[in-house]
Amino acid sequence: MLCSVRTEKAFEEKLADLEKEMNDTAKEWLKGEMVDKDKWALAYDEGGKRYGIMTTNNIESVNIYSKVFDQDLLLAL
């Protein structure tokens, strides 16, 4: 997934691959989104503001651990 790539080089490579499959309208839309890469791409997360997390939904982030911890613990949250 493009947004979870952690290096700028890998991001640019995946982006180039993705653009090969896109039509002109989609490419124009994506070009507009590239202005704010730091808001949705870990490779451009300067200062580690996202801590490797690509969601704003806190419980969704916690659900990652549901396989590790008892389900009752999550329900208590």
Secondary structure as GFF3:
##gff-version 3
##sequence-region A 1 77
A	DSSP	three_ten_helix	2	4	.	.	.	ID=ss1
A	DSSP	alpha_helix	8	20	.	.	.	ID=ss2
A	DSSP	alpha_helix	24	33	.	.	.	ID=ss3
A	DSSP	three_ten_helix	34	39	.	.	.	ID=ss4
A	DSSP	three_ten_helix	42	44	.	.	.	ID=ss5
A	DSSP	three_ten_helix	46	48	.	.	.	ID=ss6
A	DSSP	alpha_helix	58	62	.	.	.	ID=ss7
A	DSSP	three_ten_helix	63	67	.	.	.	ID=ss8
A	DSSP	alpha_helix	71	76	.	.	.	ID=ss9
###
